[in-house]
Amino acid sequence: MGIEPERIEMFNMGASDAPLFAAACNEMTERAKNLGPNPLKKEKVKP
């Protein structure tokens, strides 16, 4: 599809794994910030 594999990851955790869920969210947020804007997202054109 043309998207970097670093942008997609699957996590398997139970409903009681709140700390693990929070850590996964933080990891993916940092990764997204480091990768920069999504190359597949079209820029909005101002009217």
Residue pairs with C-beta under 8 A, 6 or more apart in sequence:
1 40
2 39
2 40
3 38
3 39
3 40
4 35
4 39
6 31
6 35
7 31
7 32
7 35
7 38
9 28
11 20
11 21
11 24
13 20
13 21
13 24
